[in-house]
Amino acid sequence: MKNSNHTPAIGLDVGTSRIVAAMRNSDDFQYKSQLNAFVTVPWSKMTEASLKREGVPFVVHAGSGGDKSIIVPGNESSRFADLLQTESRRPMNRGILNPSEPENAAMLKQLIDNLTEGERRNGLPVFYSVPAAPLGAEENLTYHDATIAQILRELNCEPTPINEGLAVVFSELEETNYSGIGISFGGGLVNVCLSYLAVPVLSFSVAKAGDYIDSSASSITGELSTRIRMAKEESFYINGHFTDKLHQVLNVYYDEMIRSVVNGLKEAFANSRNIPKMGKPIPMVLSGGSAMPKGFRDRFEKLLTESEFPLPLSEIRMATSPLNSTAKGALVAALAEL
């Protein structure tokens, strides 16, 4: 390593819900994360001064008519959205840049800048995650990929894209020489990749993911999506017996998401002619924020087993650190190229 105080490369998980940066200092992996969201707050001198005193990152935005507003990006955005009883604004939707959000690129740049602050970014290699095309569709991801790459170049980094599911394999399956299936249950998409000896053989995504659960539960309960997400992270677990309506609804839509992924897996692997003969069962690793509730792995395994999945699996397990595995795998790939 060239310098023990600075990472030689960065792995970046550019997720719909959260952006995670992985760094390697000494012998340790280190992570920083920010919600991939922001909220607009009315401007006043007192509000601006208060945010500065609290150390809350913000940007003062001047509108075309000269009116000012304050944009609070990242982790603090959900707190302000809750206080103001409004939804957070999202730079990304369904795994790619949100076409209905005019500030998408500017906010992404601000968040990535905050996450990489303090690092020597003069030509710093950054491997960043990109989604696979949705199953059964040839969605054009070129603009999304090119925009992220341009943002990183403007921050004096050297960008390289990596498939999100493959990054999970690189993070978790060193013991099988990176052969197995990595699944990232994110906010916008669920990304799946079958890898054989570090080569991505088959990859696809499924659109029913964390945001789908949030918006569906919001439409049934009347709660803001921001509050739904907070409830998921704080107290929800799969197959619980709830008297609370919100948790009952979450359980229904989690089950629907898992069934959609299981059906997608069965369809993709049954129809592909490119799958190599592995010779022995392979592992499957589950990662991502939407896979975090207690009981998720057991429910997923039960439904996958019932589907008569065509590939023999040695195990189905959770990633060591589900929220960080994509970023870590991207960093592993970056370090391998140094």
N, C-alpha and C positions, 0 to 999 in steps of 0.2 A: 504494500500500500504506500502511495506516494506521501500522504500526510495523515497522521493519526487524528488530526482535529477536523478534517473535512472528508466527506464521503467522496470516493472516486467516481461515483455514478449515482443516479436516482431512479427508482422504480416508481411509477406514478399510475395509480388506479383512478382514472377519470370516470367516475360513476355518476349515474343520474342523481342519486341521493347524497353521495358523499365523495369527496376527493381525498385520497390517502397517498402520502409520500413515504417511501421506504428508503432508508439510508443505512450505510454500513460504516461505523466508526469503531476502530480497534477490531474486536471479534464479535461485536454485537450488532444485531439488526435493531434499528430504531425507527419509530413511526410518528408521523404527524398527520392529523386529519382535520378537515373542515366540512361542514354541511355544504352541499352544492346548491345553495339557496341564498336569497337576500330579501330584505324588506325595505320599503321606502318609508321614512319617518319625516314628518313636517320639520322644516329647518327653523331654528332660532339660535341666537347667540348662546343662550343658557344651555340648550340641548347639546350644542357642539362642545361647549366647555365641559359639561358633565361627562360626555362620552370620553373626552380626552383624559379627564381625571381618573375615570374607571379603566382606562386602557383598552376600550372597546374599539376595534378597527372599524373605520367608516370612511366614506367618500362623500364630499359635498358635490351635489349635482346641480348645475345651472340649466334651467329649462330654456326653451327658445324665447319665451317672453320675459326672461330675466328672473323668474321665480326660482328660489332655491329649495332643494330637498336634501335629505341625508339618506344615503344608502348604507345599510348595515349588512355586510355579507358574512357568510359562514355560520359558525356555531351560535352566535348571539341572535341570528335572525329568527329562530323559532321562538325564543323568549319574547322578542318584540312583537312578533306576529300574534302570539297568544295574548299579550297585553292589549294590543290594538284590535283584537278580534277580527283579524284578517288573515288571508292565506299568504304564505311565503311565495315569492316569485322564484321561478326555477330556470336556470340557464339551459338545462337539458330536459328532454322528454323522451321516454321510450328508448333510452340508451344513446341518443344522439342530440345534437344541438336543437334547442327548442325554436322552431321557425316563427312562433308567435311572440317571442321575447326579444325585443330589439337590443337589449343590453347583454345578450347571451355571451358574446365573445369578450366584451369588456369585463364582465363579472368573472368569467373563467380566468382571464389573465390576472385579475386582482387576487383571486383565491390561490392560484398557483404561485404567484409572486410571494404571497404571505407564507406559503408552505415551504418555499425554498429560500427564504430570506436568511442571510448569514452564510450561505454556501458560496463557494467560488464558482460562479456560473459561466466563466469565460470558456466556452466550448464544452461545458459539463455534459457528458452523455446522459440522456434521459430516455428510458424505454417507457412508453405510455400505452395503456390498455385501449383497445378498440373492440367493439362488439362484432359478433358474427351476424350475417344476414338472418332475418327471421325465417323459420322453417316454412318452406313452400313459397318463398318470395325472394326476389333478387333485388332487395333494397339497395339503393346507391348510397354507399357510405363514404364516397370520395370527398365530398365537401366537408363533412365532419372531421375526417382524418386530416385533411389539408389544413383546416382551421386550427386544430390543436397543434399541429406541427409548426404553423406560422407563429402562434402565440409563444411556443417554446423558443423559437429562433429569436423572437423579439426580446426574450429574457436571457439571451446569450447562452442558450443550451443547444445541444446537438440531439435532435429528436429521432427516435426509432419506434414505430408501432409494433405492438405485440397483441395477438389474439387473447381476449380476456380468459377464456377457458383454458388455453394453453398455459397462461401465467399461473393458474391454480395448480396445474400439473407440475410446473417447474418449482413451485413453492413447496409442494407436499410429497412428491413421489420420486425423490432422489434414489431411494432404496430399490426401485424397480427400473432404474435407468430411464425414468420419465416415460414409462409405459403405463397407461391407465386412462381413466375418464375423470376429468375435472369439471365440476359444475359450480357456477357462480350465481347465486340467487340474489340479484341486485334489486334496485328500486325500479328501474325502467324495463329491464329485460332479465331473463334467466339465460345465461350463456353456457353452452355445453361444448366440450372438445374431447375427442378420442385421440390420444397420442400414442405413437409406437416409437420407442427409442428417440424421444424428443421431436419426432416429426408429426405435425398435426395431420391426421388422416381424415377426420370428419369433424366439422364444427357447424353449429347452428345456434339460433336463439329462439326463445319463446317469449311472446309479448306480455303474457300474464305474469306479473311480478309484484314487487312490493307496492308500487304506486297504484296498480290495479286493485289490490286489496284495500288500500286507503280510500281511493275514490268510490269504490263500490260500497264499502262500509259507511262512508260519509253520506252517500245518497239514501241509505236505509235509515240511519240513525239521526241525521241532521247535524252531526258534529263536524267541525272543521277537519279537513284532512291532516292538518298539522297536529291537532289533538289526537287523532286516530294513531298517527305515527308514534307519538309520545306514549300512548297507552300500550301499543305493541311492544315497545322497547322496555317498558317499566314492569309490566305485570302479566303479560299474556303467555299462556302455554297451550300446546296442542292437546286436543281431546280432553280438556278440562270440563267439569260439570258446573256451568256458570248459571247463576240467577241474573247476572248483569247482561243486559241486552247487547251492549257493545261487544263483549267478549264472545257471546254466542254467534254474533254476526261475523266477527273475525275468524272464528273457527270454521264457519261455512266457506268463506272465501279463501282461507288458507288451503282447505281441502281441495277446492276447485283449482287453485294454482298448482298444487302438487300433482293432481290428476292430469292437468294439461301438459306438464313437463314429462310425466311418465308416458303418456300417450305419444308425445313427440319423440321421446327416446325410442320407444318400440317401433314407431313408424320409420324413423331415420335409419336405425340400425338394421331393420328388416329389409329395407329397400336399397341399401347401399351395396354396390358390388366391389367397392374399394377396400373393404375391411380386411386386413391381413389375418392369417391364421396365427393366433397368439401362442399356441402351444400349451398354455396354462391359464388359469383364471387370472383376471386382472383386478386391481382395486378401483373403487370409485370414491372420490372425495367431494364432499359438499361444503360450500363456503358461501360467504356473503351475508349481509345484514338480515335479509329475509329468511335465512336458515337458522337464525339465532334462538327462536323460542324453544323452551324445553319441550321435549317430545317430538321435535321435528324429524330427527333422523329415523326414529322408530316408525313414525307414520309413513315417511317416504319409503323405507325399506319394505313395509307391509304392502303398500300399493304397487311398488315395482315388482315384488315377488308374485303378486296376483296377476300381473300383466303378462307373465311368461316372457320376460325379457330375453332376447336371443343370445346374448353373450354371457359366458360363465364369469361370475364375479368372485374374487377371493374375499372381499369385504366391502362394506359401505360404511364410511366413517366421516366424522366431521373434521374439517381442517383444524390445525392446532390453534390458529388465531383467525377465525372466520372473517373478521372485518379487515384484516391486513394481508390475507393470503395473495390476493391479486397483485398488490403493490410489491410484496416480497418476491413473488415469482418474476415480475418484470425486472426487479433489481438483480435477481439471480441471472437472468438472461443478459442483462447489461454487463455484469461483472465477468461473465464467461467470454465476452467479446474484447475485454481489455488486454 
